[in-house]
């Protein structure tokens, strides 16, 4: 039976309050659960809770995720998921598919409730105005990759409208230099108007929460590894070209799904 739709005037406030309540409840649940298991199992416990939270948020906001193909199995070592960046929802979508940790602007750490969730998730925060902050973030990311982590990065550096993949900033990709890390390119395509550009986050959240539903198409590329002797600039261009192709394919998937819905 189809889920009853939320009346339009109530949609945004109900979803915003649901986001706050579900996030606080999940933070409490995962903290309690981690206290009951050995220290070595706490990361896995957190990952399960985080993925469940992400799936719940996507459902709450009426976001349908069309994924082609299924995400590859987790490798024995580290993984770097590299994607274009259009919306804060990119993070939720990719965490639901791959788990892991991500880079974020420092301002997110101070957001009510979501900032606490980001800190609990081990987010690496970057102050764009301070060059030393970026260098420190890269060192932290490199250390976590050496430890076998999954990291999510958006090398465009910020969110953009449209399907053109902008030139990549090299910092995040330089963290993988010389490491045996699996690279997973991903292309994302959203409904028109879903992008977050030049808008306060609160206004964006209200606007997106007011929509009855949304579709995001995700195209996952073939996992690869940095080439022997491949420098960061060459790696950046290779991944950007591949992700542009994935975004184009994701747009076709999105439009096809929209016609059939």
Order of alpha helices (4+ residues) and beta strands (2+ residues): alpha-alpha-beta-beta-alpha-beta-alpha-beta-alpha-beta-alpha-beta-alpha-beta-beta-alpha
